[in-house]
Amino acid sequence: MDKPFSQACANNQDIISQMLTSVLADKKRVLEIGSGTGQHGVFFANKLPHLTWQMSDRRQNHEGIQRWMADNPAPNLLAPIALDVLSDAWPTSYYDGIYSANTAHIMPWQAVQAMFTGIGERLLSGGVFCLYGPIKYAGILMAKSNQEFDQWLQQQAPHQGIREFSELDSLAKNAGLKFIQDKAMPANNRLLVWQKTA
Ligand SMILES: C[S@@+](CC[C@H](N)C(=O)[O-])C[C@H]1O[C@@H](n2cnc3c(N)ncnc32)[C@H](O)[C@@H]1O
């Protein structure tokens, strides 16, 4: 079946799943925000069978995600729910893990704010939020590839851009999350992890 394809997902899914294996070792239910093509959901559900993996995204991406699911069914992989973090109602379920890759620099800042607020409301105490992607620190992007990517993002749409760690962490704090881990990943990406406090 013809499916949308992300080369970046194909490149990074192995190393991200290795990280998630330890970060989500004692978790049960994960919500993915901005599942995109659905490749990560399909891959991680297979690699992490102890988790129930709930994909989500804006409606326009659901058909592609369904195609990936149809070709790679798994009992612990749930069909995508419609979740535009700005305009849709969030699921009423609670999760002990939330994961999102390459979304914060694509969404407008207002949506990033809404994403953290929603995460704070839907994460169980002790649950973790894992955010993957390029990150700016103290206003600086060290890697040339990230500087060029940031410029390209802003040329595509002025609301896009690589986000500043301290600003993300401030949103997290306001949502009741404590920063616990920052792992360097290939291609100048990071995996940031916050934990919901009691
Ligand atoms: C660059 S893609 C990343 C997709 C996938 N996570 C990956 O790593 O390949 C950005 C994703 O963010 C989603 N997105 C953008 N704005 C959003 C919003 N307001 N609410 C939820 N998802 C959003 C897009 O639909 C898209 O799936």
The ligand as an SDF file (V2000), in Angstrom:
LIG
                    3D

 27 29  0  0  0  0  0  0  0  0999 V2000
    7.7560   17.5800   11.1400 C   0  0  0  0  0  0  0  0  0  0  0  0
    6.2950   16.7150   11.4930 S   0  0  0  0  0  0  0  0  0  0  0  0
    6.8920   15.4690   12.6240 C   0  0  0  0  0  0  0  0  0  0  0  0
    6.1110   14.2110   12.5200 C   0  0  0  0  0  0  0  0  0  0  0  0
    6.6850   13.0230   13.3030 C   0  0  0  0  0  0  0  0  0  0  0  0
    6.5180   13.1940   14.7310 N   0  0  0  0  0  0  0  0  0  0  0  0
    8.1330   12.8140   12.9530 C   0  0  0  0  0  0  0  0  0  0  0  0
    9.0040   12.9050   13.8140 O   0  0  0  0  0  0  0  0  0  0  0  0
    8.4020   12.5560   11.7630 O   0  0  0  0  0  0  0  0  0  0  0  0
    5.4020   17.8390   12.5120 C   0  0  0  0  0  0  0  0  0  0  0  0
    4.0980   17.2770   13.0450 C   0  0  0  0  0  0  0  0  0  0  0  0
    3.5090   18.2260   13.9320 O   0  0  0  0  0  0  0  0  0  0  0  0
    2.1250   18.1700   13.7470 C   0  0  0  0  0  0  0  0  0  0  0  0
    1.5150   19.4020   14.2290 N   0  0  0  0  0  0  0  0  0  0  0  0
    1.7020   20.6620   13.7820 C   0  0  0  0  0  0  0  0  0  0  0  0
    0.8980   21.5160   14.4380 N   0  0  0  0  0  0  0  0  0  0  0  0
    0.1850   20.7810   15.3300 C   0  0  0  0  0  0  0  0  0  0  0  0
   -0.8060   21.0770   16.2880 C   0  0  0  0  0  0  0  0  0  0  0  0
   -1.2610   22.3360   16.4490 N   0  0  0  0  0  0  0  0  0  0  0  0
   -1.3230   20.0750   17.0250 N   0  0  0  0  0  0  0  0  0  0  0  0
   -0.8700   18.8060   16.8640 C   0  0  0  0  0  0  0  0  0  0  0  0
    0.0720   18.4520   15.9680 N   0  0  0  0  0  0  0  0  0  0  0  0
    0.5980   19.4280   15.2110 C   0  0  0  0  0  0  0  0  0  0  0  0
    1.9880   18.0050   12.2370 C   0  0  0  0  0  0  0  0  0  0  0  0
    0.6990   17.5820   11.8780 O   0  0  0  0  0  0  0  0  0  0  0  0
    3.0740   16.9900   11.9580 C   0  0  0  0  0  0  0  0  0  0  0  0
    2.6180   15.6770   12.0970 O   0  0  0  0  0  0  0  0  0  0  0  0
  1  2  1  0
  2  3  1  0
  2 10  1  0
  3  4  1  0
  4  5  1  0
  5  6  1  0
  5  7  1  0
  7  8  2  0
  7  9  1  0
 10 11  1  0
 11 12  1  0
 11 26  1  0
 12 13  1  0
 13 14  1  0
 13 24  1  0
 14 15  1  0
 14 23  1  0
 15 16  2  0
 16 17  1  0
 17 18  1  0
 17 23  2  0
 18 19  1  0
 18 20  2  0
 20 21  1  0
 21 22  2  0
 22 23  1  0
 24 25  1  0
 24 26  1  0
 26 27  1  0
M  CHG  2   2   1   9  -1
M  END
$$$$
